[in-house]
Structures are given as structure tokens and as C-alpha cells.
Amino acid sequence: MSRMRRTILSAAASLTWLAIMPAIVEAAELGEPTAFAQASPDADAIAEGLGRLLEDDALRADLAERGPYRTAQFSWERCARETLAVYKAVVG
């Protein structure tokens, strides 16, 4: 399963997670924050990010609430429609 698919499924299930590079890019592609982003893959930074998620109930609840709302805007129908539009624009 691709990282992007896991990202979307996690957000849809209201799972709060820590995004570390390159997952930050995928989390950003969802548009609205659905994960707590930690740019550094350094062990101390990861521990700090996990600690923040464990200790901050409001942050966790906010991220969990945003996930299903944001991922509901994705569908295979939309993907196909937008892909076809790109093909038509390129081919003419």
C-alpha cells in the first residue's frame, strides 16, 4: 500500500499521526492539516512530536476531527474526471 493511500485511510479513520518527511508532503496534499508535522527525522524531534500528540488532547481531537471531513472530498470519480481533463488538455 502506498504512503499516500495510508495517509488518506488514516485521516479518514480519525487516526492522529505524526508526519515525518516525506510523509509531510503527502499530509500537505490533503490540504488541511490532518497530521502533526515534524520535519526532522531526528530521534529527539520524533520523540518531541509524539510527546506533544500524547499530551495535547485538544490538538489530537482537532486533527482527528479534520481527517474524515477532508478525505470525504476525495473519490475515484473525481480522480478519473480530473485525470481525463489533464489528458484532454495535453492531447488537445
PDB file of N, CA, C and O in Angstrom:
ATOM      1  N   MET A   1       0.851  -1.170   0.000  1.00  0.00           N
ATOM      2  CA  MET A   1       0.000   0.000   0.000  1.00  0.00           C
ATOM      3  C   MET A   1       0.901   1.239   0.000  1.00  0.00           C
ATOM      4  O   MET A   1       1.880   1.306   0.743  1.00  0.00           O
ATOM      5  N   SER A   2       0.565   2.195  -0.824  1.00  0.00           N
ATOM      6  CA  SER A   2       1.376   3.402  -0.939  1.00  0.00           C
ATOM      7  C   SER A   2       1.246   4.261   0.321  1.00  0.00           C
ATOM      8  O   SER A   2       0.266   4.159   1.059  1.00  0.00           O
ATOM      9  N   ARG A   3       2.247   5.102   0.548  1.00  0.00           N
ATOM     10  CA  ARG A   3       2.192   6.013   1.698  1.00  0.00           C
ATOM     11  C   ARG A   3       0.995   6.953   1.586  1.00  0.00           C
ATOM     12  O   ARG A   3       0.342   7.243   2.588  1.00  0.00           O
ATOM     13  N   MET A   4       0.699   7.432   0.369  1.00  0.00           N
ATOM     14  CA  MET A   4      -0.422   8.360   0.212  1.00  0.00           C
ATOM     15  C   MET A   4      -1.728   7.671   0.568  1.00  0.00           C
ATOM     16  O   MET A   4      -2.588   8.270   1.213  1.00  0.00           O
ATOM     17  N   ARG A   5      -1.886   6.423   0.155  1.00  0.00           N
ATOM     18  CA  ARG A   5      -3.112   5.680   0.485  1.00  0.00           C
ATOM     19  C   ARG A   5      -3.227   5.513   2.001  1.00  0.00           C
ATOM     20  O   ARG A   5      -4.306   5.687   2.567  1.00  0.00           O
ATOM     21  N   ARG A   6      -2.116   5.175   2.655  1.00  0.00           N
ATOM     22  CA  ARG A   6      -2.128   5.047   4.115  1.00  0.00           C
ATOM     23  C   ARG A   6      -2.465   6.390   4.763  1.00  0.00           C
ATOM     24  O   ARG A   6      -3.176   6.440   5.766  1.00  0.00           O
ATOM     25  N   THR A   7      -1.953   7.472   4.186  1.00  0.00           N
ATOM     26  CA  THR A   7      -2.230   8.811   4.703  1.00  0.00           C
ATOM     27  C   THR A   7      -3.719   9.099   4.662  1.00  0.00           C
ATOM     28  O   THR A   7      -4.298   9.546   5.652  1.00  0.00           O
ATOM     29  N   ILE A   8      -4.338   8.844   3.522  1.00  0.00           N
ATOM     30  CA  ILE A   8      -5.766   9.112   3.357  1.00  0.00           C
ATOM     31  C   ILE A   8      -6.601   8.199   4.252  1.00  0.00           C
ATOM     32  O   ILE A   8      -7.548   8.653   4.893  1.00  0.00           O
ATOM     33  N   LEU A   9      -6.252   6.916   4.296  1.00  0.00           N
ATOM     34  CA  LEU A   9      -7.014   5.983   5.130  1.00  0.00           C
ATOM     35  C   LEU A   9      -6.892   6.332   6.610  1.00  0.00           C
ATOM     36  O   LEU A   9      -7.869   6.238   7.353  1.00  0.00           O
ATOM     37  N   SER A  10      -5.714   6.728   7.035  1.00  0.00           N
ATOM     38  CA  SER A  10      -5.522   7.119   8.438  1.00  0.00           C
ATOM     39  C   SER A  10      -6.368   8.338   8.779  1.00  0.00           C
ATOM     40  O   SER A  10      -7.039   8.368   9.811  1.00  0.00           O
ATOM     41  N   ALA A  11      -6.335   9.330   7.918  1.00  0.00           N
ATOM     42  CA  ALA A  11      -7.117  10.544   8.157  1.00  0.00           C
ATOM     43  C   ALA A  11      -8.610  10.233   8.153  1.00  0.00           C
ATOM     44  O   ALA A  11      -9.356  10.750   8.984  1.00  0.00           O
ATOM     45  N   ALA A  12      -9.047   9.388   7.219  1.00  0.00           N
ATOM     46  CA  ALA A  12     -10.465   9.035   7.127  1.00  0.00           C
ATOM     47  C   ALA A  12     -10.950   8.319   8.380  1.00  0.00           C
ATOM     48  O   ALA A  12     -12.113   8.442   8.764  1.00  0.00           O
ATOM     49  N   ALA A  13     -10.052   7.570   9.017  1.00  0.00           N
ATOM     50  CA  ALA A  13     -10.413   6.813  10.220  1.00  0.00           C
ATOM     51  C   ALA A  13     -10.235   7.630  11.494  1.00  0.00           C
ATOM     52  O   ALA A  13     -10.323   7.082  12.593  1.00  0.00           O
ATOM     53  N   SER A  14      -9.987   8.929  11.366  1.00  0.00           N
ATOM     54  CA  SER A  14      -9.778   9.832  12.507  1.00  0.00           C
ATOM     55  C   SER A  14      -8.562   9.455  13.340  1.00  0.00           C
ATOM     56  O   SER A  14      -8.518   9.730  14.539  1.00  0.00           O
ATOM     57  N   LEU A  15      -7.568   8.821  12.703  1.00  0.00           N
ATOM     58  CA  LEU A  15      -6.344   8.478  13.416  1.00  0.00           C
ATOM     59  C   LEU A  15      -5.421   9.686  13.430  1.00  0.00           C
ATOM     60  O   LEU A  15      -5.152  10.286  12.390  1.00  0.00           O
ATOM     61  N   THR A  16      -4.948  10.028  14.588  1.00  0.00           N
ATOM     62  CA  THR A  16      -3.994  11.119  14.719  1.00  0.00           C
ATOM     63  C   THR A  16      -2.615  10.527  14.564  1.00  0.00           C
ATOM     64  O   THR A  16      -2.304   9.517  15.195  1.00  0.00           O
ATOM     65  N   TRP A  17      -1.779  11.133  13.737  1.00  0.00           N
ATOM     66  CA  TRP A  17      -0.464  10.568  13.470  1.00  0.00           C
ATOM     67  C   TRP A  17       0.569  11.658  13.295  1.00  0.00           C
ATOM     68  O   TRP A  17       0.250  12.827  13.077  1.00  0.00           O
ATOM     69  N   LEU A  18       1.795  11.247  13.394  1.00  0.00           N
ATOM     70  CA  LEU A  18       2.936  12.152  13.262  1.00  0.00           C
ATOM     71  C   LEU A  18       3.509  11.987  11.860  1.00  0.00           C
ATOM     72  O   LEU A  18       3.931  10.892  11.489  1.00  0.00           O
ATOM     73  N   ALA A  19       3.529  13.045  11.092  1.00  0.00           N
ATOM     74  CA  ALA A  19       4.059  13.002   9.723  1.00  0.00           C
ATOM     75  C   ALA A  19       5.509  13.467   9.733  1.00  0.00           C
ATOM     76  O   ALA A  19       5.816  14.563  10.203  1.00  0.00           O
ATOM     77  N   ILE A  20       6.385  12.636   9.219  1.00  0.00           N
ATOM     78  CA  ILE A  20       7.811  12.950   9.116  1.00  0.00           C
ATOM     79  C   ILE A  20       8.165  12.869   7.635  1.00  0.00           C
ATOM     80  O   ILE A  20       7.586  12.061   6.910  1.00  0.00           O
ATOM     81  N   MET A  21       9.102  13.688   7.177  1.00  0.00           N
ATOM     82  CA  MET A  21       9.495  13.667   5.770  1.00  0.00           C
ATOM     83  C   MET A  21       9.685  12.243   5.298  1.00  0.00           C
ATOM     84  O   MET A  21      10.305  11.474   6.032  1.00  0.00           O
ATOM     85  N   PRO A  22       9.204  11.818   4.131  1.00  0.00           N
ATOM     86  CA  PRO A  22       8.439  12.560   3.126  1.00  0.00           C
ATOM     87  C   PRO A  22       6.937  12.551   3.355  1.00  0.00           C
ATOM     88  O   PRO A  22       6.195  13.092   2.535  1.00  0.00           O
ATOM     89  N   ALA A  23       6.469  11.956   4.436  1.00  0.00           N
ATOM     90  CA  ALA A  23       5.026  11.907   4.687  1.00  0.00           C
ATOM     91  C   ALA A  23       4.430  13.291   4.874  1.00  0.00           C
ATOM     92  O   ALA A  23       3.229  13.470   4.673  1.00  0.00           O
ATOM     93  N   ILE A  24       5.235  14.272   5.254  1.00  0.00           N
ATOM     94  CA  ILE A  24       4.724  15.640   5.408  1.00  0.00           C
ATOM     95  C   ILE A  24       4.165  16.139   4.085  1.00  0.00           C
ATOM     96  O   ILE A  24       3.133  16.810   4.056  1.00  0.00           O
ATOM     97  N   VAL A  25       4.839  15.815   3.001  1.00  0.00           N
ATOM     98  CA  VAL A  25       4.371  16.236   1.678  1.00  0.00           C
ATOM     99  C   VAL A  25       3.009  15.627   1.405  1.00  0.00           C
ATOM    100  O   VAL A  25       2.107  16.312   0.922  1.00  0.00           O
ATOM    101  N   GLU A  26       2.850  14.340   1.712  1.00  0.00           N
ATOM    102  CA  GLU A  26       1.565  13.683   1.488  1.00  0.00           C
ATOM    103  C   GLU A  26       0.483  14.253   2.388  1.00  0.00           C
ATOM    104  O   GLU A  26      -0.656  14.433   1.957  1.00  0.00           O
ATOM    105  N   ALA A  27       0.828  14.534   3.626  1.00  0.00           N
ATOM    106  CA  ALA A  27      -0.137  15.138   4.539  1.00  0.00           C
ATOM    107  C   ALA A  27      -0.557  16.506   4.014  1.00  0.00           C
ATOM    108  O   ALA A  27      -1.729  16.871   4.098  1.00  0.00           O
ATOM    109  N   ALA A  28       0.389  17.259   3.477  1.00  0.00           N
ATOM    110  CA  ALA A  28       0.092  18.583   2.928  1.00  0.00           C
ATOM    111  C   ALA A  28      -0.808  18.491   1.708  1.00  0.00           C
ATOM    112  O   ALA A  28      -1.612  19.390   1.461  1.00  0.00           O
ATOM    113  N   GLU A  29      -0.682  17.410   0.942  1.00  0.00           N
ATOM    114  CA  GLU A  29      -1.518  17.245  -0.237  1.00  0.00           C
ATOM    115  C   GLU A  29      -2.989  17.108   0.123  1.00  0.00           C
ATOM    116  O   GLU A  29      -3.856  17.368  -0.711  1.00  0.00           O
ATOM    117  N   LEU A  30      -3.280  16.706   1.346  1.00  0.00           N
ATOM    118  CA  LEU A  30      -4.669  16.647   1.781  1.00  0.00           C
ATOM    119  C   LEU A  30      -5.243  18.043   1.963  1.00  0.00           C
ATOM    120  O   LEU A  30      -6.456  18.210   2.094  1.00  0.00           O
ATOM    121  N   GLY A  31      -4.369  19.049   1.971  1.00  0.00           N
ATOM    122  CA  GLY A  31      -4.796  20.439   2.030  1.00  0.00           C
ATOM    123  C   GLY A  31      -4.901  20.974   3.435  1.00  0.00           C
ATOM    124  O   GLY A  31      -4.175  21.901   3.796  1.00  0.00           O
ATOM    125  N   GLU A  32      -5.752  20.435   4.209  1.00  0.00           N
ATOM    126  CA  GLU A  32      -5.982  20.891   5.574  1.00  0.00           C
ATOM    127  C   GLU A  32      -5.181  19.990   6.508  1.00  0.00           C
ATOM    128  O   GLU A  32      -5.106  18.785   6.271  1.00  0.00           O
ATOM    129  N   PRO A  33      -4.592  20.531   7.545  1.00  0.00           N
ATOM    130  CA  PRO A  33      -3.790  19.677   8.427  1.00  0.00           C
ATOM    131  C   PRO A  33      -4.601  18.523   9.010  1.00  0.00           C
ATOM    132  O   PRO A  33      -5.625  18.738   9.658  1.00  0.00           O
ATOM    133  N   THR A  34      -4.135  17.301   8.774  1.00  0.00           N
ATOM    134  CA  THR A  34      -4.768  16.115   9.338  1.00  0.00           C
ATOM    135  C   THR A  34      -3.747  15.298  10.114  1.00  0.00           C
ATOM    136  O   THR A  34      -4.061  14.225  10.629  1.00  0.00           O
ATOM    137  N   ALA A  35      -2.519  15.813  10.196  1.00  0.00           N
ATOM    138  CA  ALA A  35      -1.450  15.145  10.934  1.00  0.00           C
ATOM    139  C   ALA A  35      -0.581  16.203  11.585  1.00  0.00           C
ATOM    140  O   ALA A  35      -0.547  17.349  11.137  1.00  0.00           O
ATOM    141  N   PHE A  36       0.115  15.824  12.634  1.00  0.00           N
ATOM    142  CA  PHE A  36       1.073  16.721  13.262  1.00  0.00           C
ATOM    143  C   PHE A  36       2.377  16.554  12.508  1.00  0.00           C
ATOM    144  O   PHE A  36       2.927  15.454  12.464  1.00  0.00           O
ATOM    145  N   ALA A  37       2.882  17.624  11.915  1.00  0.00           N
ATOM    146  CA  ALA A  37       4.063  17.549  11.057  1.00  0.00           C
ATOM    147  C   ALA A  37       5.340  17.762  11.852  1.00  0.00           C
ATOM    148  O   ALA A  37       5.433  18.675  12.674  1.00  0.00           O
ATOM    149  N   GLN A  38       6.308  16.918  11.599  1.00  0.00           N
ATOM    150  CA  GLN A  38       7.635  17.016  12.205  1.00  0.00           C
ATOM    151  C   GLN A  38       8.643  16.868  11.072  1.00  0.00           C
ATOM    152  O   GLN A  38       8.819  15.771  10.540  1.00  0.00           O
ATOM    153  N   ALA A  39       9.302  17.952  10.700  1.00  0.00           N
ATOM    154  CA  ALA A  39      10.185  17.944   9.530  1.00  0.00           C
ATOM    155  C   ALA A  39      11.444  17.116   9.729  1.00  0.00           C
ATOM    156  O   ALA A  39      11.977  16.563   8.767  1.00  0.00           O
ATOM    157  N   SER A  40      11.917  17.025  10.935  1.00  0.00           N
ATOM    158  CA  SER A  40      13.186  16.346  11.178  1.00  0.00           C
ATOM    159  C   SER A  40      12.985  14.869  11.503  1.00  0.00           C
ATOM    160  O   SER A  40      12.159  14.522  12.347  1.00  0.00           O
ATOM    161  N   PRO A  41      13.746  13.996  10.827  1.00  0.00           N
ATOM    162  CA  PRO A  41      13.671  12.567  11.151  1.00  0.00           C
ATOM    163  C   PRO A  41      14.548  12.201  12.351  1.00  0.00           C
ATOM    164  O   PRO A  41      14.710  11.024  12.673  1.00  0.00           O
ATOM    165  N   ASP A  42      15.102  13.203  12.997  1.00  0.00           N
ATOM    166  CA  ASP A  42      15.953  13.039  14.173  1.00  0.00           C
ATOM    167  C   ASP A  42      15.135  12.406  15.325  1.00  0.00           C
ATOM    168  O   ASP A  42      13.986  12.788  15.549  1.00  0.00           O
ATOM    169  N   ALA A  43      15.718  11.459  16.037  1.00  0.00           N
ATOM    170  CA  ALA A  43      15.021  10.733  17.105  1.00  0.00           C
ATOM    171  C   ALA A  43      14.465  11.666  18.179  1.00  0.00           C
ATOM    172  O   ALA A  43      13.357  11.450  18.670  1.00  0.00           O
ATOM    173  N   ASP A  44      15.212  12.686  18.543  1.00  0.00           N
ATOM    174  CA  ASP A  44      14.732  13.627  19.564  1.00  0.00           C
ATOM    175  C   ASP A  44      13.520  14.409  19.070  1.00  0.00           C
ATOM    176  O   ASP A  44      12.580  14.649  19.827  1.00  0.00           O
ATOM    177  N   ALA A  45      13.545  14.802  17.807  1.00  0.00           N
ATOM    178  CA  ALA A  45      12.421  15.549  17.236  1.00  0.00           C
ATOM    179  C   ALA A  45      11.181  14.658  17.157  1.00  0.00           C
ATOM    180  O   ALA A  45      10.070  15.108  17.437  1.00  0.00           O
ATOM    181  N   ILE A  46      11.372  13.408  16.780  1.00  0.00           N
ATOM    182  CA  ILE A  46      10.240  12.473  16.715  1.00  0.00           C
ATOM    183  C   ILE A  46       9.651  12.275  18.109  1.00  0.00           C
ATOM    184  O   ILE A  46       8.432  12.289  18.280  1.00  0.00           O
ATOM    185  N   ALA A  47      10.520  12.090  19.107  1.00  0.00           N
ATOM    186  CA  ALA A  47      10.053  11.924  20.483  1.00  0.00           C
ATOM    187  C   ALA A  47       9.285  13.161  20.945  1.00  0.00           C
ATOM    188  O   ALA A  47       8.263  13.048  21.621  1.00  0.00           O
ATOM    189  N   GLU A  48       9.782  14.338  20.577  1.00  0.00           N
ATOM    190  CA  GLU A  48       9.102  15.581  20.939  1.00  0.00           C
ATOM    191  C   GLU A  48       7.717  15.647  20.290  1.00  0.00           C
ATOM    192  O   GLU A  48       6.737  16.000  20.945  1.00  0.00           O
ATOM    193  N   GLY A  49       7.641  15.306  19.002  1.00  0.00           N
ATOM    194  CA  GLY A  49       6.359  15.324  18.295  1.00  0.00           C
ATOM    195  C   GLY A  49       5.371  14.328  18.879  1.00  0.00           C
ATOM    196  O   GLY A  49       4.198  14.652  19.065  1.00  0.00           O
ATOM    197  N   LEU A  50       5.836  13.115  19.169  1.00  0.00           N
ATOM    198  CA  LEU A  50       4.956  12.115  19.772  1.00  0.00           C
ATOM    199  C   LEU A  50       4.502  12.554  21.153  1.00  0.00           C
ATOM    200  O   LEU A  50       3.348  12.355  21.531  1.00  0.00           O
ATOM    201  N   GLY A  51       5.425  13.157  21.908  1.00  0.00           N
ATOM    202  CA  GLY A  51       5.069  13.670  23.227  1.00  0.00           C
ATOM    203  C   GLY A  51       3.986  14.722  23.147  1.00  0.00           C
ATOM    204  O   GLY A  51       3.055  14.733  23.952  1.00  0.00           O
ATOM    205  N   ARG A  52       4.111  15.604  22.179  1.00  0.00           N
ATOM    206  CA  ARG A  52       3.097  16.661  22.009  1.00  0.00           C
ATOM    207  C   ARG A  52       1.737  16.058  21.683  1.00  0.00           C
ATOM    208  O   ARG A  52       0.715  16.485  22.221  1.00  0.00           O
ATOM    209  N   LEU A  53       1.728  15.061  20.796  1.00  0.00           N
ATOM    210  CA  LEU A  53       0.461  14.413  20.454  1.00  0.00           C
ATOM    211  C   LEU A  53      -0.145  13.692  21.658  1.00  0.00           C
ATOM    212  O   LEU A  53      -1.361  13.708  21.847  1.00  0.00           O
ATOM    213  N   LEU A  54       0.692  13.068  22.458  1.00  0.00           N
ATOM    214  CA  LEU A  54       0.193  12.341  23.628  1.00  0.00           C
ATOM    215  C   LEU A  54      -0.334  13.281  24.707  1.00  0.00           C
ATOM    216  O   LEU A  54      -1.293  12.946  25.403  1.00  0.00           O
ATOM    217  N   GLU A  55       0.276  14.443  24.851  1.00  0.00           N
ATOM    218  CA  GLU A  55      -0.067  15.361  25.932  1.00  0.00           C
ATOM    219  C   GLU A  55      -1.137  16.385  25.574  1.00  0.00           C
ATOM    220  O   GLU A  55      -1.823  16.893  26.461  1.00  0.00           O
ATOM    221  N   ASP A  56      -1.290  16.694  24.297  1.00  0.00           N
ATOM    222  CA  ASP A  56      -2.199  17.768  23.880  1.00  0.00           C
ATOM    223  C   ASP A  56      -3.516  17.180  23.369  1.00  0.00           C
ATOM    224  O   ASP A  56      -3.657  16.888  22.182  1.00  0.00           O
ATOM    225  N   ASP A  57      -4.467  17.014  24.273  1.00  0.00           N
ATOM    226  CA  ASP A  57      -5.759  16.423  23.919  1.00  0.00           C
ATOM    227  C   ASP A  57      -6.496  17.248  22.858  1.00  0.00           C
ATOM    228  O   ASP A  57      -7.122  16.686  21.959  1.00  0.00           O
ATOM    229  N   ALA A  58      -6.423  18.572  22.963  1.00  0.00           N
ATOM    230  CA  ALA A  58      -7.123  19.442  22.011  1.00  0.00           C
ATOM    231  C   ALA A  58      -6.534  19.298  20.609  1.00  0.00           C
ATOM    232  O   ALA A  58      -7.279  19.234  19.631  1.00  0.00           O
ATOM    233  N   LEU A  59      -5.211  19.249  20.501  1.00  0.00           N
ATOM    234  CA  LEU A  59      -4.566  19.069  19.195  1.00  0.00           C
ATOM    235  C   LEU A  59      -4.977  17.732  18.585  1.00  0.00           C
ATOM    236  O   LEU A  59      -5.332  17.659  17.409  1.00  0.00           O
ATOM    237  N   ARG A  60      -4.925  16.685  19.391  1.00  0.00           N
ATOM    238  CA  ARG A  60      -5.291  15.348  18.909  1.00  0.00           C
ATOM    239  C   ARG A  60      -6.737  15.326  18.431  1.00  0.00           C
ATOM    240  O   ARG A  60      -7.035  14.782  17.367  1.00  0.00           O
ATOM    241  N   ALA A  61      -7.618  15.905  19.201  1.00  0.00           N
ATOM    242  CA  ALA A  61      -9.041  15.929  18.830  1.00  0.00           C
ATOM    243  C   ALA A  61      -9.267  16.734  17.558  1.00  0.00           C
ATOM    244  O   ALA A  61     -10.051  16.332  16.698  1.00  0.00           O
ATOM    245  N   ASP A  62      -8.584  17.867  17.436  1.00  0.00           N
ATOM    246  CA  ASP A  62      -8.727  18.714  16.249  1.00  0.00           C
ATOM    247  C   ASP A  62      -8.264  17.974  14.994  1.00  0.00           C
ATOM    248  O   ASP A  62      -8.956  17.982  13.976  1.00  0.00           O
ATOM    249  N   LEU A  63      -7.103  17.339  15.066  1.00  0.00           N
ATOM    250  CA  LEU A  63      -6.579  16.609  13.907  1.00  0.00           C
ATOM    251  C   LEU A  63      -7.489  15.435  13.544  1.00  0.00           C
ATOM    252  O   LEU A  63      -7.750  15.185  12.367  1.00  0.00           O
ATOM    253  N   ALA A  64      -7.969  14.719  14.561  1.00  0.00           N
ATOM    254  CA  ALA A  64      -8.850  13.580  14.321  1.00  0.00           C
ATOM    255  C   ALA A  64     -10.162  14.013  13.676  1.00  0.00           C
ATOM    256  O   ALA A  64     -10.703  13.306  12.825  1.00  0.00           O
ATOM    257  N   GLU A  65     -10.668  15.168  14.078  1.00  0.00           N
ATOM    258  CA  GLU A  65     -11.923  15.679  13.532  1.00  0.00           C
ATOM    259  C   GLU A  65     -11.774  16.103  12.068  1.00  0.00           C
ATOM    260  O   GLU A  65     -12.694  15.918  11.271  1.00  0.00           O
ATOM    261  N   ARG A  66     -10.633  16.663  11.720  1.00  0.00           N
ATOM    262  CA  ARG A  66     -10.421  17.158  10.355  1.00  0.00           C
ATOM    263  C   ARG A  66     -10.293  16.034   9.322  1.00  0.00           C
ATOM    264  O   ARG A  66     -10.694  16.200   8.170  1.00  0.00           O
ATOM    265  N   GLY A  67      -9.739  14.900   9.730  1.00  0.00           N
ATOM    266  CA  GLY A  67      -9.438  13.831   8.789  1.00  0.00           C
ATOM    267  C   GLY A  67     -10.608  13.358   7.948  1.00  0.00           C
ATOM    268  O   GLY A  67     -10.543  13.430   6.721  1.00  0.00           O
ATOM    269  N   PRO A  68     -11.683  12.873   8.572  1.00  0.00           N
ATOM    270  CA  PRO A  68     -12.817  12.365   7.781  1.00  0.00           C
ATOM    271  C   PRO A  68     -13.440  13.437   6.893  1.00  0.00           C
ATOM    272  O   PRO A  68     -13.838  13.153   5.763  1.00  0.00           O
ATOM    273  N   TYR A  69     -13.525  14.675   7.400  1.00  0.00           N
ATOM    274  CA  TYR A  69     -14.086  15.769   6.606  1.00  0.00           C
ATOM    275  C   TYR A  69     -13.263  15.979   5.333  1.00  0.00           C
ATOM    276  O   TYR A  69     -13.811  16.080   4.236  1.00  0.00           O
ATOM    277  N   ARG A  70     -11.940  16.043   5.497  1.00  0.00           N
ATOM    278  CA  ARG A  70     -11.071  16.320   4.346  1.00  0.00           C
ATOM    279  C   ARG A  70     -11.033  15.156   3.371  1.00  0.00           C
ATOM    280  O   ARG A  70     -11.094  15.370   2.161  1.00  0.00           O
ATOM    281  N   THR A  71     -10.934  13.940   3.864  1.00  0.00           N
ATOM    282  CA  THR A  71     -10.823  12.792   2.959  1.00  0.00           C
ATOM    283  C   THR A  71     -12.131  12.495   2.238  1.00  0.00           C
ATOM    284  O   THR A  71     -12.122  11.838   1.197  1.00  0.00           O
ATOM    285  N   ALA A  72     -13.253  12.965   2.773  1.00  0.00           N
ATOM    286  CA  ALA A  72     -14.534  12.773   2.081  1.00  0.00           C
ATOM    287  C   ALA A  72     -14.564  13.514   0.754  1.00  0.00           C
ATOM    288  O   ALA A  72     -15.403  13.230  -0.100  1.00  0.00           O
ATOM    289  N   GLN A  73     -13.651  14.464   0.577  1.00  0.00           N
ATOM    290  CA  GLN A  73     -13.595  15.233  -0.659  1.00  0.00           C
ATOM    291  C   GLN A  73     -12.846  14.497  -1.765  1.00  0.00           C
ATOM    292  O   GLN A  73     -12.762  14.992  -2.889  1.00  0.00           O
ATOM    293  N   PHE A  74     -12.299  13.313  -1.458  1.00  0.00           N
ATOM    294  CA  PHE A  74     -11.598  12.507  -2.451  1.00  0.00           C
ATOM    295  C   PHE A  74     -12.516  11.383  -2.923  1.00  0.00           C
ATOM    296  O   PHE A  74     -13.244  10.798  -2.120  1.00  0.00           O
ATOM    297  N   SER A  75     -12.487  11.082  -4.208  1.00  0.00           N
ATOM    298  CA  SER A  75     -13.251   9.942  -4.731  1.00  0.00           C
ATOM    299  C   SER A  75     -12.597   9.480  -6.025  1.00  0.00           C
ATOM    300  O   SER A  75     -11.869  10.227  -6.677  1.00  0.00           O
ATOM    301  N   TRP A  76     -12.876   8.225  -6.381  1.00  0.00           N
ATOM    302  CA  TRP A  76     -12.344   7.710  -7.649  1.00  0.00           C
ATOM    303  C   TRP A  76     -12.977   8.438  -8.826  1.00  0.00           C
ATOM    304  O   TRP A  76     -12.335   8.645  -9.856  1.00  0.00           O
ATOM    305  N   GLU A  77     -14.245   8.828  -8.669  1.00  0.00           N
ATOM    306  CA  GLU A  77     -14.922   9.566  -9.742  1.00  0.00           C
ATOM    307  C   GLU A  77     -14.220  10.902  -9.986  1.00  0.00           C
ATOM    308  O   GLU A  77     -13.965  11.271 -11.133  1.00  0.00           O
ATOM    309  N   ARG A  78     -13.914  11.612  -8.930  1.00  0.00           N
ATOM    310  CA  ARG A  78     -13.203  12.891  -9.064  1.00  0.00           C
ATOM    311  C   ARG A  78     -11.822  12.672  -9.675  1.00  0.00           C
ATOM    312  O   ARG A  78     -11.397  13.430 -10.547  1.00  0.00           O
ATOM    313  N   CYS A  79     -11.130  11.643  -9.220  1.00  0.00           N
ATOM    314  CA  CYS A  79      -9.800  11.334  -9.747  1.00  0.00           C
ATOM    315  C   CYS A  79      -9.876  11.092 -11.253  1.00  0.00           C
ATOM    316  O   CYS A  79      -9.067  11.629 -12.010  1.00  0.00           O
ATOM    317  N   ALA A  80     -10.848  10.283 -11.689  1.00  0.00           N
ATOM    318  CA  ALA A  80     -10.994   9.981 -13.114  1.00  0.00           C
ATOM    319  C   ALA A  80     -11.336  11.238 -13.912  1.00  0.00           C
ATOM    320  O   ALA A  80     -10.781  11.466 -14.987  1.00  0.00           O
ATOM    321  N   ARG A  81     -12.244  12.046 -13.386  1.00  0.00           N
ATOM    322  CA  ARG A  81     -12.657  13.284 -14.067  1.00  0.00           C
ATOM    323  C   ARG A  81     -11.473  14.241 -14.231  1.00  0.00           C
ATOM    324  O   ARG A  81     -11.276  14.809 -15.306  1.00  0.00           O
ATOM    325  N   GLU A  82     -10.690  14.417 -13.171  1.00  0.00           N
ATOM    326  CA  GLU A  82      -9.556  15.337 -13.235  1.00  0.00           C
ATOM    327  C   GLU A  82      -8.425  14.782 -14.100  1.00  0.00           C
ATOM    328  O   GLU A  82      -7.737  15.544 -14.779  1.00  0.00           O
ATOM    329  N   THR A  83      -8.229  13.470 -14.081  1.00  0.00           N
ATOM    330  CA  THR A  83      -7.215  12.850 -14.942  1.00  0.00           C
ATOM    331  C   THR A  83      -7.600  13.017 -16.414  1.00  0.00           C
ATOM    332  O   THR A  83      -6.753  13.344 -17.245  1.00  0.00           O
ATOM    333  N   LEU A  84      -8.861  12.796 -16.730  1.00  0.00           N
ATOM    334  CA  LEU A  84      -9.334  12.967 -18.103  1.00  0.00           C
ATOM    335  C   LEU A  84      -9.155  14.413 -18.560  1.00  0.00           C
ATOM    336  O   LEU A  84      -8.776  14.656 -19.706  1.00  0.00           O
ATOM    337  N   ALA A  85      -9.421  15.366 -17.681  1.00  0.00           N
ATOM    338  CA  ALA A  85      -9.249  16.775 -18.029  1.00  0.00           C
ATOM    339  C   ALA A  85      -7.793  17.093 -18.343  1.00  0.00           C
ATOM    340  O   ALA A  85      -7.509  17.858 -19.265  1.00  0.00           O
ATOM    341  N   VAL A  86      -6.869  16.509 -17.583  1.00  0.00           N
ATOM    342  CA  VAL A  86      -5.442  16.719 -17.853  1.00  0.00           C
ATOM    343  C   VAL A  86      -5.069  16.113 -19.201  1.00  0.00           C
ATOM    344  O   VAL A  86      -4.374  16.741 -19.999  1.00  0.00           O
ATOM    345  N   TYR A  87      -5.535  14.888 -19.451  1.00  0.00           N
ATOM    346  CA  TYR A  87      -5.250  14.239 -20.754  1.00  0.00           C
ATOM    347  C   TYR A  87      -5.759  15.087 -21.914  1.00  0.00           C
ATOM    348  O   TYR A  87      -5.057  15.285 -22.906  1.00  0.00           O
ATOM    349  N   LYS A  88      -6.996  15.589 -21.781  1.00  0.00           N
ATOM    350  CA  LYS A  88      -7.579  16.403 -22.841  1.00  0.00           C
ATOM    351  C   LYS A  88      -6.787  17.693 -23.047  1.00  0.00           C
ATOM    352  O   LYS A  88      -6.612  18.148 -24.177  1.00  0.00           O
ATOM    353  N   ALA A  89      -6.315  18.272 -21.960  1.00  0.00           N
ATOM    354  CA  ALA A  89      -5.522  19.500 -22.065  1.00  0.00           C
ATOM    355  C   ALA A  89      -4.188  19.245 -22.742  1.00  0.00           C
ATOM    356  O   ALA A  89      -3.706  20.093 -23.492  1.00  0.00           O
ATOM    357  N   VAL A  90      -3.591  18.105 -22.493  1.00  0.00           N
ATOM    358  CA  VAL A  90      -2.289  17.785 -23.074  1.00  0.00           C
ATOM    359  C   VAL A  90      -2.422  17.373 -24.547  1.00  0.00           C
ATOM    360  O   VAL A  90      -1.658  17.824 -25.400  1.00  0.00           O
ATOM    361  N   VAL A  91      -3.394  16.517 -24.825  1.00  0.00           N
ATOM    362  CA  VAL A  91      -3.560  15.987 -26.181  1.00  0.00           C
ATOM    363  C   VAL A  91      -4.243  17.000 -27.085  1.00  0.00           C
ATOM    364  O   VAL A  91      -3.940  17.091 -28.275  1.00  0.00           O
ATOM    365  N   GLY A  92      -5.151  17.746 -26.518  1.00  0.00           N
ATOM    366  CA  GLY A  92      -5.813  18.788 -27.289  1.00  0.00           C
ATOM    367  C   GLY A  92      -7.140  18.432 -27.708  1.00  0.00           C
ATOM    368  O   GLY A  92      -7.812  19.225 -28.368  1.00  0.00           O
TER     369      GLY A  92
END
